[in-house]
Amino acid sequence: MNKKERIDRVELMRTFVRIVETGSLSAAARQLATTQATVSRRLQSLETILGVRLLLRTTHATKLTDDGERCYQHARRVIDSWLALEDEVGQSEDEPVGTLRVRAPHAFGQDQLLTPLARFLDRYPQLTVEWMLNDKSVDFLSDNIDCAIRVGADVDPATVSVHLAEVPRYIVASPQLLERFPPVTKPEDLSALPWVALNTFYSRHIELYDGIAAQPVRVAISARLSTDSLYVTRSMALIGQGVAAVSAWTVEEDIREGRLVHLLPHWQPAPLPVHLVYPWSRYYPARLRRFLEIMREVMPQIAGMRPPVRGQ
């Protein structure tokens, strides 16, 4: 009976922490795959055990009481300690279990990352992975995500961001398009050509570096099409709709086969950093630590990638 009570109390604290971090009982219920009524009963049970009111609820908001704030801080430490115990006692450190929830960019996550993902699954057969593709920024708590792979995004100081690799970018155009315009011999010549803009990273101008000068050359561009899809950008460049600046890995074969021309190879946009991002915590489960290890190992070796520059 005592063992059951201890297990129940850990579950009550987990539920309370989820309520606080998601902001509502209904959101906590969704993430815990249970009903709002069950979450409400667990909250009431925890308040009864502790003999205090933890939350003040109105029709529009949920607010922690002073006792609730203290309980939340203690509960987080207890849960972290419990997770560490599960890792160290309930399983081999080399054989993590459970489910890892990862978010990755659409293009990257359905192409370049599948080989390292498969290697991770093969290495740890007791693990399962939820692999979710989305290019938007991550709210780890409300989205219930363990970590995210971000390409080109600004580092959020509120999270842990591990710089894994860089993605070089090329300026490309189809031979058919280039036949209609004067030769491109310097960055300024690019302004005379139509563009397909990958608006996540550029829209009205693009900055190019020659690897010598510290400052880039800024080139004004006129986009005939603007999109947030890397694949659309490449496809429209292939059929001659415009010049594009795209990740090297998407067009290296096109360049080799002559479908696209690499313009001004000595001038390139700044490479895009690739980070593995996850929320700060006192304890990280083995499945997250092992995923970080394999990403650090394989990411710089993926075709079209390179190791991050030291000091960044």
Summary of the structure (lengths in Angstrom):
residues: 312
radius of gyration: 24.8
end to end distance: 53.7
largest distance: 83.5
contacts: 911
relative contact order: 0.14
helix: 42%
strand: 25%
